[in-house]
Amino acid sequence: MFCYQCEQTQRSANGDGCSSAKGNCGKDAVTSDLQDLLVHAAKGIAQYAARARALGAPDNEAGGFVLYALFTTLTNVNFNATRFVTLLQQRPRCATGSRRVTRKPPAPRG
């Protein structure tokens, strides 16, 4: 596995990141991969939420999900893979409102 997600990440002249079967923090490859997916999903939701907010339709559910998802990946206290799978499964529901707002055609000016 390769992981560079936490404060316990191995730092060396060859580069940063843990590259053994388990990270310095005890995280396994499955959990590391799920955390990477969750961060990627949170970044996408944040893009939609930022656009929705700019259009005057803030999506507090999406914002809350992004904060919780990122906090979950930053803390090294719970490496339960099921927890990350559950959050990834919630992702589509959390982004629905923001996506709907950003896909509407702009109102005609006149």
Disulfide bonds with the S-S distance in Angstrom:
none
